[in-house]
Amino acid sequence: MGPIYTDPAALLSDAGDPLVAVGDMVTYHLLEAGRVPHLALVDEKTKRSAVDSDVAEAITGFDRTVEVANPAGTLTRELLDTMRAGLDSDDTTLVDVEGEEDLAALPAVLMVPETGYVVYGQPDEGMVLVTPEAAVRERVRSILTRMDGDSDAVFDLLDGSH
C-alpha cells in the first residue's frame, strides 16, 4: 500500500503527523530513530514469535497505554474504539493488544486524517509507509468488505473519521 523503507530516518523524513505505527518492530525502530508515534499498536510478537525483551522494554515514552483484547484475524469494536480515541487525543497512545494487531493497519488508513501516515511492517523486507490518499482508502474499504464479519458496522465506526 506504499513504499517499503529499511531506514527509519528516511521513512520519518517522508512521514507527517499524525503517525500511526502498527507492530512491535515498526514501533521500536521509530522510537529508536527518535520519534514517538501518535498512535502505536503492539502485541509483543513479531512473525508470530515473542519479541526480544530488549525490544519490548524499549517501547516506552507514550503519554498513555491502553490494553485491548483483539483475537487473531479480527478487528474488535474495542480495538477500533481505542484507535479512534487515540487519534482524537492530543496525547500519544500505545495500544497493547492481547491477541493480534496485524489487521489494525487497515482501519488506521481509513481513520487517519489526510495529513497523517500509517506505518506497518512487511516481514523480512522493511516498513511500509502508507499515505491515506483516496485510491489507497478505496482499496482498504474493498479489502474490509471482503473480510468475514460485519463490515458495515466497521464502516459505521469509521465514518466519524477525518
Residue pairs with C-beta under 8 A, 6 or more apart in sequence:
1 109
1 128
1 130
1 136
1 139
1 140
2 128
2 129
2 130
2 131
2 136
3 14
3 128
3 129
4 122
4 125
4 126
4 127
4 128
5 11
5 14
5 126
5 127
5 128
5 129
6 125
6 126
6 127
8 29
8 30
8 32
8 33
8 35
8 127
9 33
11 30
11 119
11 127
11 129
12 30
12 33
12 34
12 35
14 129
15 117
15 119
15 129
16 115
16 116
16 117
17 38
17 115
17 116
18 37
18 38
18 39
18 87
18 112
18 113
18 115
18 116
18 117
19 30
19 35
19 37
19 38
19 39
19 116
19 117
19 119
20 37
20 38
20 39
20 40
20 41
20 87
20 108
20 111
20 112
20 116
20 117
20 118
20 119
21 27
21 30
21 37
21 39
21 40
21 41
21 119
21 120
22 40
22 41
22 101
22 102
22 104
22 105
22 108
22 118
22 119
22 120
22 121
23 41
23 42
23 46
23 101
23 102
23 120
23 121
24 42
24 43
24 44
24 45
24 46
24 51
24 55
24 56
24 59
25 46
25 51
25 55
25 121
26 40
26 119
26 120
26 121
26 127
27 37
27 40
27 41
27 42
27 59
27 94
28 51
28 55
28 58
28 59
29 127
30 36
30 37
30 40
30 119
31 58
31 59
31 60
31 61
32 58
36 61
36 62
36 92
37 92
37 119
38 86
38 87
38 92
38 93
38 116
39 83
39 86
39 87
39 92
39 93
39 95
39 108
40 59
40 62
40 92
40 93
40 94
40 95
41 83
41 95
41 97
41 101
41 104
41 108
42 59
42 94
42 95
42 96
42 97
42 101
43 96
43 97
43 98
43 99
43 100
43 101
44 50
44 51
44 56
44 96
45 51
45 100
46 55
46 121
46 123
47 123
59 94
61 92
62 91
62 92
62 93
62 94
63 91
63 92
63 93
64 89
64 91
64 92
64 93
64 94
65 93
65 94
65 95
65 96
66 82
66 85
66 86
66 93
66 94
66 95
66 96
67 95
67 96
67 97
67 98
68 76
68 78
68 79
68 82
68 95
68 96
68 97
68 98
69 76
69 78
69 97
69 98
69 99
70 76
70 78
70 79
70 97
70 98
70 99
70 100
70 101
70 104
71 99
71 100
72 99
72 100
72 102
73 100
73 103
74 99
74 100
74 103
74 149
75 103
75 104
75 106
75 107
75 149
75 154
77 153
77 157
79 95
79 97
79 101
79 104
80 107
80 154
80 157
80 158
81 157
82 93
82 95
83 95
83 104
83 107
83 108
83 111
84 111
84 157
84 160
84 161
85 93
86 93
86 95
87 111
87 112
87 113
87 116
87 161
95 101
95 104
97 104
102 120
105 118
105 120
105 130
106 140
106 143
106 144
107 140
107 144
107 154
107 157
107 158
108 118
109 118
109 130
109 132
109 136
109 137
109 140
110 132
110 137
110 140
110 141
110 158
110 161
111 158
111 161
111 162
112 118
112 132
112 161
112 162
113 132
113 161
113 162
114 132
114 133
114 162
116 132
117 129
117 130
117 131
117 132
118 129
118 130
118 132
119 127
119 128
119 129
119 130
120 127
120 128
120 130
121 127
121 128
122 128
130 136
141 155
144 151
144 154
144 155
145 151
